[in-house]
Each structure stands twice: as structure tokens, then as C-alpha cells.
Amino acid sequence: MPDVRRRELIALLGGAAVAWPIAARAQQSATPVIGFLNPTSPETIVERSLRAFRQGLKEAGFVEGENLAIEYRWAEGQYSRLPALAAELVRRQVAVIAVTGGTPSALAAKAATATIPIVFAVADDPVQLGLVANLARPGGNATGINFFVGELVAKRLELLRELVPAATRVAVLVNPGNPPNTEITLRDVEPAARAMGLQIQVLNAGTSREIDSAFASFMREQPDALFVGNDAFFTSRRVQFATLAARDRIPAAYSNRDYAEAGGLMTYGTKIADAYRQVGTYAGRILKGSKPADLPVLQSSKFELVINAQTARLLGLTLPDKLLARADEVIE
């Protein structure tokens, strides 16, 4: 081969070698990246909820690992870590921050950025929280799903009383590290208890050890039943709750079906997985060009009552026929 042609071939191959990584980088940089902020951990989050979130993204045309990348940030049950994790996602310049696990995550994301779109799932009123200006037209960089866990507090206590009709003293467990949810729980449970003639004792727990301590207190005080406040960290400790309640023979009511599936007695609340799916769908729509200011806050209307009949038998409880007829699912 003449030297001239050899030099041309080497130059051509060299140019291609340089071009390929440039093209690969360009393709990689074109892949949108969203942030996922959650107060729990990948080991304790309910897999069904994550699947629902990814399903929502898929419905909008995005599949993780194909045409979408997700940066996950987990607070490992420590709400105080959420602001720093939200700030990390802002520095990463993600296209959207998907906030799950409740109000503290949403407030941390909102405080971290006024420009990156945020999609939240919260139990509180997002207008009162300052997340949006209006439910129909949020007006800022945030929108999402409002599920009525707080407004279901009184109903859940009523169902617990129906399940344990002889109860007169109920322990209420809340997480002081989650002030918004704690305030809502106490605001609604106290007047509801008075109306039913129930005495309540409020206890706090924000760590696994403090949950153990609370149950030790129950053994001393011997309440007739336990009402567990809505909290993402509590949900992540659902197996611990079910185990301790069964050991100490305490009938307990919880906020979502994940507890009943782990052995908890009874749950009443929103279908959390559906809220996760809607977060994914909204995140995908924003990636396609929608503005959060124009996407109305969705209000979840899917509630479910789940009873674990095996746990009821273990506790020596007879399940009323009326309650069984209203249950969306009875776990045998």
C-alpha cells in the first residue's frame, strides 16, 4: 500500500476512534436524568410502590436504563438528611425531582430549588404547606398528588373501635421527626377519641429503638389498642410493628396495606402505590415539556380497608361480619 493511502487510512481510523466516544457521550448526555428523593431506604421501601412509580414513567414513554436515568437519594429513616440530599440532586442538575415518602421530602425539595420541576406525593394540604399556590393551577415549580391520609384518621380510629368494641384506652404513636403528619394525626385523633368516649395516650418514636421502647411502655400501661400515625419511617419498620404487636397481643390499626401484608391487624388509607404511579406519570409528562405550574394537583380518591384475619385469630379477636363485608381485602 502506498504511503499516501496508508496515511489516509490511519487518519480515517483515528478520526473514527475519536468520533465514537464523542457520539456515545452525546447520546448519554441526551438521556434525561430525574432525581428520586425518599426518606426511607432501598431495603425497606415497598417494592410494589417502586414498580408503580416506574410504571407511571413507562406510561409517559420513559423506561429506566433505556431512555431515562434515575438518581436515587435515600435518607435511611433520618428526616434530617433530606435537605442535604435534595441539595445534591439540585447540584446534579436533574431534570425533575420526584418526591415520595411524604411532606418532609417535599418541603426539602421545595427549599432546595425554585426552578427544577418537583413532583410530590403528600398527605397534607399542599397549599397550606406552601408547595403550590392553587390546586388547580399550582403556579410554581411544583405539583403532584395529595392523598388524604390525615382526613382518614378519624375513620381509622372508628374502624379500630369497631374491631375492638370493648376498648376504652388507646395508645397513639407518632413520629416527632415528621411534624406535619404528627400535627395532623393529633389534630384529628383527639376530638374523634373524645366523641367515642376513648382515652388516648400519645407516645413518640423516631428510631427503631424508640419503637421498641414504646412497646415496652405499652406492656406497662396495657392500653386496649394501638393507633399508629401515618409516617414513611413507620411504614419502613412495618415488620417490627407487626412482630411486636403480635408478641404483646396489642390490636393495632395502621395507615396503609403494607402493614397488613407484613402481619399487621388492620389498615385503612389511600392506595399508596397508585400515588407513586401518578408521581411517575407526572414526572414523565414534565420531561415531555409540560410545566408543573400548569399540571393540577391530583387528589387521590382510592381508599382501602385491609384486614389480616390470621393476626385477628392470633389476638383472639372475632371479626364482625359488617366489617368483613366492607373490607377490600381479608388476608387469611
N, C-alpha and C positions, 0 to 999 in steps of 0.2 A: 504494500500500500504506500503510495507517495506520501512524503512528509506533510504536504499541504492538507491532503484529505485526512490524514491521521490527526493533525492538529484540529481540524474542523469537527471530527467525530468526538475527540476528547472534550472540546469546548461545548459541544451539544450535550454530551452526557453530564458534564459538570453543571451546566445550566439546569438540566432536568433535576439533578440531585438537589440543587438549591431550591428549585421551584416546588418540589414535592412537599418538604416540610412547611414552606410558606403557605401552600394551599391547604395543608392539614390544619395549620394554625388558624387560617382564615375561617375554615369550616367549623373549627372548635369554638372560635370566638363568636360565630353566628348563632351558636346554640344558646338559647336563653337560660338564665340561672335564676331560680327562685329560692328564697330563704324559708325555712320551716322552723318556727320557734315554739317550743313546748316545755312546760315546767317539770315534766317527769323524765323518764329515761327510755332508751330503745328497748330495754329488757322488760319494762313494766307497762308500757303503753299497750292497749288492747290492739292486737293485730288487725281485727276487723275494722277498726277506725282508720288505721293507715291504709288498708286496702280501699276503703271508701274514699279517702282523700285522693288516692291515685286514680280511682275510677272516675271521680269528678274531673280530674285533669284530662283523662282519656276521652271523656265525653266532649271536652272542648278541643280535642285534637292533639294532646300532648302526652307523650309516654316517656317516663324517666329512663335515661340511658340510650334513648333513640333520638329524640329531638328536644330533649329537656334535661337539665341538670338541677339537682336539688341539694342545697347546703343545709344540713340539719344542725340545729343547736338545741341541746337538752340541758335543763337546769338541774337534773338529778334530784328533784324534790326540794331544791333550795330556791325559793322565790327571789331571794336577794340577788341571785346571779342573773336574773332576767335582763336588767338594764345593760349589763356588760355584753351579754350575748346578742341583744338587739343591736348594740353599737357595732359589734363585729360584722353583722350582716350588712349594716349601712356602709361600713368601710369596704366590704366586699363588693359593694355596688350591685347588689342583686336587683333583678327587675321588679320583683314583687316580694313582700314578706307575708307569708301565710301563717297566721297566728292561731294556735289551737290550745286547748287546756284552760281557757277561762280569762277572766278580767285582768289579772296581774300581767299576763303575757301581752295582752292588747295594749295596756297602758304603757308598758315598757317600750313597745314598738312605736307607739304614737309619740312618746317623749324623745325617741331617738331620731326621728325623721319627720319632716313636714312635706317631703317631696316624693319619696319612694312609695308606691301604692301599697296599702296594707289591707289584707282581708282577714277579718277576725271572726271568732265564734265566742260569744259571751252570754252569760245568763242574766246580766243586769241590763238596765235601760241604757243603750249606747249614747243617747242624747244627754242624759244626766251625767254620764261618765265623762262627757266631753270628747267622745270619739268621733261623733258626727254632729252636724248642725240640725239635721232633719232626717227622719227615717225614709221618707220618700225620695228626697234629694240630699244625700249626705254632704255634698258641697266641698269636701276637702280631699285628702289623700287616702281616706279610709272608708271601707264599707264592709259588710259581712252578714253574719247570721246572729239573730237574737233568739235564744231558746229559753223558755220560761221556767227554768228550774226554781227560781225564787218564788214565783207565783204559785208553784205547786207544793210549797212547804206545808201549808195548812191541810191540803188534801192528803198528803202523805201521812201526816200525823193522824188524821181521821181514819185512814185505812189501817194504820198500826193499832189504833184503839179497837177497831172492828175485829182485828185478828186476835187481840189480847183484851177482851172486854172487861176483865177484872182489874186491869192496870189502873193505878192511881198515881204512881210516881214514875216519871220518865226522865232518863238522863239524855242530855243533848250534847253531842260532841262537835266542836267546831275547830277550825284551824286559824289561830291568831295571825299567822303569816299571810293570810288571804282576807284582809279586812273587808273588801266589798261583799264577798259571799257570806262572811260571818255576820255582817250587819243585816243583810237581807234575811238570813236564816233566823236570827234572833228577833228581828222586827216582826216576822210573820208567825213564828212558832209560839211566842209568848202569849199573844192575845188568843190564838187558836187553842192553846192549852187551857187558858182560863175559861174559855167558852165551854170546854168539855169537862171542866172540873178536875183537870190534871195538874199535879205539882211537877215542876221541872227543875232539874239541877244541871247547870251549864258547866261543862268541862272543856279545857283546851288541850290540843295536841298538834304539834307541828313536825314531829320526828317519829320514827318507828319506835324508839324507846319511850317517848311520851304516850304513844298509843298503848303500849304495854302498861305504863303507869296508870292510865285512865281505867283500863280494865281491872287493875288491882284495886282501884278506888271503888269500882262497881261491886267488887266482891265484898268490900267492907260496907258500902251503903245499901247494897241489894235493891236497886231500882227494879221496877216491874218490866221495863222495856228500854230500848236504846234507840235514839233518833240520831243518825249520822248526817251531818251537814254536807251539802254539795261542795266538793273540793277535788281538784285533779290529783293532788298528792294522796288524799284518802283513797281515791279510785286505784291508784298505783299500788296501794297496800291492801287491796281487796281480799287477798288470800289470808293475810294476817288478821283482818277483821273477822272473816268467816270462821277461821280456826279458833280465835279467842272467844267469839260469841258462842260457838258450839261447846267449847270446853267449859265455859262459865254458865251455859244454859240461859243466855240472855236473848230474848226475841228482839230483833233489830230490823229497822227499816232504812233503806238507802236510796240514793238518787238516780241510779241507772242500772240497767240489766247486767252489767259486767259483774256486779257483786253477787247477784243470784246465781250466775253461771259459775262463780267461784265457791259457792256454798252458802251465800248469804240468804236470809229467810225471805225477804220481800223487797222489791224495788218498785218505785213509781217515778216516772220522769220522762224527759224527752229522749227520743232516739238519737243518741249522740253520734252514731255512725253516719246518720243522714246529714247531720250538721257538718261533719268532716267532708262528706261528699260535696256539699254545697260550697264549702270553702275552696275545694279543688276546682269546681266548675267556675267560680268567680275569678280565681287566680288565672285560669286559662283564658277567660274572656278578656281580662286585662292585658294578658300577653298578646292577644289578637288586636288590641287597640282600644278597647273600652276604657273609659275613665271611671275610677271609683266614685267620683263626685256625681256621676250620672246613674250609678247602679244602686237601686233602692236596697235598704237593709231588709233582708228576708226574715220573716218571723216564723219560727218552727211551730208547727201545729200537730206534730206526730208524737203522741204520748203513749206510754205502755206500762201496764201493770204486770210484773213477773213475780211468780211465787215459786219457791223451791219447796216442793211437798216433802222431799226426803228430809230436809232440815226441820220442817214443821213436825214431822213424826219424831225426829230425834229429840226435839224440845218438848214433846208430849202435847202439842197443840192440835186441836181439831179445827180444820179449815172450814169456815162457814160456806154453805152452798152458794149463798148470794155472792160472796167474794170470789169463789171459784168461777162462777158464771161470768163475772166481769173481767177476769184475768185474761190478758192477751196471750200468756203462755204459763203453763204449770210444768215445772221441771220435776220429773219423777226420779 
